[in-house]
Amino acid sequence: MVSLRIGENESGQRLDKFLRKYFKEAPGSFLYKMLRKKNITCNGKKADGREILCIGDEIQLFLADETVKKFGGRLSVEENQQWDTDEQKVFLEAYHRLGELEVVFENEHLLVVNKPSGILTQKAKSEDISLNEWLLGYLISQKALSKAQLHTFRPSVCNRLDRNTSGLVVCGKTLAGSQQMGELLKNRTLHKYYYTYVKGQVTESGRLEGYWRKDEKINRSLLVEKDQGAAYVATEYRPLKVFTDRTLLEVKLITGKSHQIRLQLSAAGHPLLGDYKYGDPKFNDKYKKKFQISSHLLHACRLEFPPMDGVLAALSGMIVEAGVPKAFLILRE
């Protein structure tokens, strides 16, 4: 018999979801059969899989050791604590290769990192190294993540930025923190602000609205007429400093679709400086030659958390800010 004690990272989810993570290779039919036959119990009682797990709950597996191993489970706490050398090496290598990224805020549930331009938030290909792998390497190096924890919950980024967009990325360290962050992002109650340089002079604040669609064949976002397949998008902006041929803007992201800021500002006649996908090539070439700017200048500079209950209650009303990249400072002169 194997006994599993539910911790913070496993609590708050349904029993059947926990079991599917624990037994990664097991078909759902097998798990429900074991529940019906009381070969899997919760706190010593028969369970149907719909129970919401709490910290301290005990899951008992009356299964042969061979069955547990066959379906990807683990037999003991001692075994769970031992990292597979290759697996650990991948995460630590990502941590060292991407370097000591600036951790702007961290508590037991969340970590907010200032991502430099050029780093993927999530893998695009299996061989990529992204912020997700860096996060796991960072937590391992801080002795804040064990193999046992990773088996049922994998810390990961909560919001995504394009490879060449820099700035604040929120990472979930616990299941409860990740779930509440997911709700904030879904309900758009977490306010996200960006800095960007755009072509031309923008002298007044404004709001851009439209309908968005992604063309996957050409990997390009489009503004289209309102129809059943299009998503509403909105972006607000205000000028911070106006130059002869460019303007430094603060942008508030109301909705959050791929390339939304770049697309909407370009359609408004003020494409992002350095944006070769949606921008003005001649304008970009001038700044590339003079300042070696070869990608769009967009920086997620500030997050404003709403009033909250739950595990993130301590973050209510908190404002998290990130310092700007060197290119932004050079162009302010």
C-alpha positions in Angstrom: 0.0 0.0 0.0 1.2 3.5 -0.9 0.1 6.5 1.1 0.2 10.0 -0.4 -0.2 13.1 1.8 -1.7 16.2 0.1 0.4 19.3 0.4 -0.1 22.9 -0.6 0.7 22.3 -4.3 -1.8 19.5 -4.6 -4.7 21.0 -2.6 -7.6 22.8 -4.2 -8.0 20.4 -7.1 -10.3 17.4 -7.7 -9.1 14.0 -6.7 -9.4 12.6 -10.2 -7.3 15.4 -11.7 -4.6 14.8 -9.0 -4.6 11.0 -9.9 -4.3 11.7 -13.6 -1.2 13.8 -12.9 0.2 11.2 -10.5 -0.4 8.3 -12.8 0.6 9.9 -16.1 0.4 6.7 -18.1 -2.9 5.4 -16.7 -6.1 5.5 -18.7 -9.0 7.3 -17.0 -11.1 4.1 -17.1 -8.4 2.3 -14.9 -8.4 5.1 -12.3 -12.2 5.2 -12.0 -12.3 1.4 -11.7 -9.8 1.5 -8.9 -11.9 4.2 -7.1 -15.1 2.1 -7.5 -13.3 -1.0 -6.1 -11.9 1.0 -3.2 -8.3 0.3 -4.3 -7.9 4.0 -4.2 -9.3 5.8 -1.1 -9.3 9.3 0.3 -8.9 9.7 4.1 -9.8 6.0 4.5 -13.1 6.3 2.7 -14.5 5.4 -0.7 -14.1 8.2 -3.2 -15.6 8.9 -6.7 -12.9 11.4 -7.9 -15.0 14.5 -7.5 -13.7 15.3 -4.0 -11.8 18.6 -3.6 -8.4 17.9 -2.0 -7.3 19.8 1.1 -3.9 20.1 2.7 -3.3 17.0 4.9 -5.7 14.7 3.1 -4.4 11.1 2.7 -4.7 9.2 -0.5 -4.2 5.5 -0.1 -3.3 3.3 -3.1 -4.0 -0.4 -2.5 -2.1 -1.4 -5.6 0.9 -3.6 -6.4 4.3 -1.8 -6.6 4.6 -3.0 -10.2 1.2 -1.3 -11.1 2.2 2.0 -9.5 5.5 2.1 -11.4 3.9 0.9 -14.6 1.6 3.9 -14.7 4.2 6.4 -13.7 3.6 6.7 -10.0 6.2 6.8 -7.2 6.5 4.4 -4.3 7.9 6.4 -1.5 8.9 9.8 -0.2 12.5 8.8 -0.2 12.4 7.9 -3.9 10.5 11.1 -4.7 13.3 13.2 -3.2 16.0 11.8 -5.5 16.3 13.8 -8.6 17.1 12.1 -11.9 20.5 13.5 -12.8 19.6 14.3 -16.5 16.3 15.9 -15.6 17.9 18.2 -13.0 20.7 19.0 -15.3 18.4 20.3 -18.0 16.7 22.8 -15.6 20.0 23.9 -14.0 21.6 24.3 -17.4 18.7 26.6 -18.4 19.1 28.6 -15.2 22.8 29.1 -15.8 22.6 29.7 -19.5 19.9 32.4 -19.2 21.8 33.9 -16.2 20.8 35.7 -13.0 17.5 37.3 -14.2 16.1 40.1 -12.1 13.5 38.7 -9.7 11.4 41.8 -8.9 9.1 40.1 -6.4 8.8 36.7 -4.8 6.7 35.1 -2.1 5.6 31.5 -1.4 3.1 31.5 -4.3 4.4 33.7 -7.0 7.6 35.0 -8.6 7.8 38.0 -10.9 10.8 38.2 -13.1 12.0 41.0 -15.4 12.5 39.1 -18.7 15.1 40.5 -21.1 14.4 40.8 -24.8 15.4 37.7 -26.8 14.2 35.1 -24.2 11.2 32.9 -24.9 8.5 32.8 -22.2 7.6 29.2 -23.3 9.2 26.7 -25.6 8.3 26.9 -29.3 10.3 23.8 -30.1 11.5 20.9 -28.0 15.1 22.0 -28.1 14.3 25.6 -27.0 15.3 26.9 -23.6 12.6 29.2 -22.1 11.7 31.1 -19.0 9.8 28.0 -17.8 13.0 25.9 -17.7 14.9 28.8 -16.1 12.2 29.0 -13.4 12.5 25.3 -12.5 16.3 25.6 -12.4 16.1 28.7 -10.2 13.7 26.9 -7.7 16.0 23.9 -7.6 19.0 26.0 -7.0 17.2 27.7 -4.1 16.2 24.3 -2.8 12.6 25.3 -3.1 11.5 22.4 -5.4 11.8 18.7 -5.0 11.1 15.9 -7.5 8.1 14.8 -5.3 6.5 18.3 -5.8 7.3 18.3 -9.5 5.5 15.0 -10.0 2.1 16.4 -9.3 2.6 20.2 -10.0 5.0 21.9 -12.3 5.7 25.6 -11.6 5.4 27.7 -14.8 4.8 31.2 -16.2 1.3 32.6 -15.9 1.4 35.3 -18.6 3.3 35.3 -21.9 5.4 37.9 -23.6 6.8 37.7 -27.1 10.5 36.7 -27.4 11.6 40.3 -28.1 9.2 41.9 -25.7 11.0 42.6 -22.3 9.5 43.1 -18.9 7.4 41.6 -16.2 6.4 37.9 -16.3 4.5 36.3 -13.4 5.4 32.7 -12.5 3.3 30.4 -10.4 5.2 28.6 -7.7 2.2 26.8 -6.2 -1.0 25.4 -7.6 -3.1 27.8 -5.5 -1.1 30.8 -6.7 -1.2 29.7 -10.3 -5.0 29.2 -10.2 -5.7 32.6 -8.6 -3.4 34.3 -11.1 -5.2 32.5 -13.9 -8.5 34.0 -12.7 -7.0 37.5 -12.5 -5.7 37.2 -16.1 -9.0 35.7 -17.3 -11.1 38.4 -15.7 -8.7 41.2 -16.8 -8.5 42.6 -13.2 -4.7 42.6 -13.2 -3.7 45.9 -14.9 -0.7 45.6 -17.2 1.3 48.6 -18.5 4.0 48.8 -21.2 6.5 51.4 -22.4 7.2 51.6 -26.1 8.6 54.0 -28.7 6.5 54.6 -31.8 7.0 56.4 -35.0 5.7 60.0 -35.2 4.4 62.5 -32.7 1.6 61.4 -30.4 0.4 64.4 -28.4 -2.8 63.1 -26.9 -4.0 60.1 -25.0 -6.3 57.7 -26.7 -8.0 54.3 -26.9 -7.8 51.8 -29.8 -10.6 49.3 -30.3 -11.2 46.7 -33.0 -11.5 43.0 -33.8 -8.6 40.6 -34.0 -7.8 37.3 -35.7 -4.6 35.3 -35.9 -3.5 33.9 -39.3 -1.6 30.8 -38.2 -0.3 30.1 -41.7 1.7 33.3 -41.9 2.0 33.8 -38.1 0.6 37.2 -38.2 -2.2 39.0 -36.4 -4.9 40.9 -38.3 -7.5 43.5 -37.6 -10.7 42.4 -39.2 -14.4 43.3 -39.4 -16.6 42.1 -36.5 -17.8 38.6 -37.1 -18.3 35.4 -35.2 -14.7 34.3 -35.4 -13.1 37.6 -34.4 -12.1 38.7 -30.9 -12.6 42.2 -29.5 -9.4 44.0 -28.6 -8.7 47.3 -26.8 -5.6 49.2 -26.0 -5.2 52.6 -24.2 -2.1 54.8 -24.4 -0.7 58.1 -23.3 2.4 60.0 -24.4 5.2 60.4 -21.9 7.7 62.3 -24.1 7.4 63.6 -27.7 10.5 63.8 -29.9 10.9 65.0 -33.5 10.1 61.7 -35.2 9.2 59.4 -32.3 7.1 59.3 -29.1 7.6 57.4 -25.8 4.2 56.0 -24.9 2.8 54.3 -21.8 0.3 51.6 -23.0 -2.4 49.9 -20.9 -3.4 46.5 -22.2 -7.1 46.1 -21.8 -7.4 42.8 -23.6 -4.5 40.5 -24.3 -4.2 39.0 -27.8 -1.0 38.1 -29.7 0.8 41.1 -31.1 -2.1 43.3 -30.1 -0.2 46.4 -29.1 2.0 46.3 -32.2 -0.9 45.7 -34.5 -3.2 48.3 -33.2 -0.6 51.1 -33.0 0.6 50.3 -36.5 -2.9 50.5 -37.8 -3.3 53.9 -36.1 -0.3 55.2 -38.0 2.2 54.9 -35.2 4.1 51.6 -35.5 6.6 50.5 -32.9 10.2 51.5 -33.4 12.1 48.4 -34.4 9.1 46.4 -35.4 9.9 44.8 -38.8 6.7 42.7 -38.9 4.1 45.4 -38.5 6.2 48.6 -38.7 8.0 50.9 -41.1 11.2 49.4 -42.5 12.9 52.7 -43.4 12.1 54.2 -40.0 13.5 51.1 -38.3 16.6 51.0 -40.5 17.6 54.5 -39.4 17.5 53.5 -35.7 19.1 50.1 -36.4 22.1 51.9 -38.1 22.4 54.6 -35.4 21.6 52.6 -32.2 21.8 48.9 -33.3 18.1 48.4 -32.5 17.0 45.3 -34.5 13.7 44.4 -32.8 10.6 46.1 -31.5 10.9 48.2 -28.4 8.1 47.1 -26.0 8.6 46.7 -22.3 6.1 45.3 -19.8 6.9 47.9 -17.1 4.2 47.7 -14.4 1.6 45.4 -12.9 -1.2 46.6 -10.6 -2.9 44.0 -8.5 -6.6 44.5 -7.6 -8.1 44.0 -4.1 -8.1 40.2 -3.5 -9.0 37.4 -1.1 -7.4 34.0 -1.0 -3.8 33.0 -1.1 -2.8 36.2 -2.9 -4.6 38.5 -0.5 -1.3 40.0 0.7 -0.7 41.4 -2.9 -4.0 43.4 -2.8 -3.3 46.8 -4.3 0.4 46.1 -4.9 2.2 47.7 -7.8 5.2 45.9 -9.2 7.6 47.7 -11.5 10.5 46.8 -13.7 13.5 48.9 -14.7 13.7 49.6 -18.4 16.3 48.2 -20.9 19.3 50.2 -22.0 17.8 51.0 -25.4 14.9 52.9 -23.7 17.3 55.0 -21.7 19.5 55.9 -24.7 16.5 57.0 -26.7 15.2 59.2 -23.9 18.2 61.6 -24.4 
